[in-house]
């Protein structure tokens, strides 16, 4: 019996030794490193630009800007396709439309790039007489998804948002530090969706609205009964949208 116990003890020692050896070997083969490299990338975007009546007058007046992101059907290399829906369409039909409107076009077979969109926004904000406290973000369908991404990743850039039949990740907001969380909580959202939408289900907007409300954001949620994917026509033809934008400056309400 003694020999059997001794043999079992030796096996235990060998097993522990092998485990320790494997662990040590694993640690020896793994190390912490840092990758650092400067990367230069040229980005390009076609866009439609609308300048409001009175813009060319002399003076230092700064204008509010609407940044509009179209849906999948308007992708391509002809920016005039973008005018089929949304603010670029409304701006030409409405007299005294008081906004600069910038409507970029996403190329064929691509998705919106936040890097490109922010680069464009920086450029037009410098090139034109844009009021940096009154930049408003809106988009529909594919552009709604991109609007969610931009608003959640860079809430400090916008004064208010209107996001139509899109969706996003509600987890962004929980990963932020105090300053970005504060910026997000000060950004008002108007979310709009048709309850018969079969292209982008209503649940996509519902979960984002639920997450924002729990986070402490100001959210207005409009559900159009009996409306399918085209919930943008009545949204962008509603003067309340544009009146609502003008009630906000970045981080504050000017009601």
Secondary structure, 3 states (H helix, E strand, C coil): CHHHHHHHHHHHHHHHHHHHHHHHHHHHHCCCCCCCCCCCCCCCCEEEEECCCCCCCCCCCCEEEEEEECCHHHCCCCHHHHHHCCHHHHHHHCCCCCEEEEEEECCCCCCCCHHHHHHHHHHHHHHCCEEEEEEEEEEECHHHHHHHHHHHHCHHHCCEEEEECCCCCCCHHHHCCHHHHHHHHCCEEEEEEECCCCCCCHHHHHHHHHHHHHHCCCEEEEEECCCCCCCCHHHHCCHHHHHHHCCEECCEECC
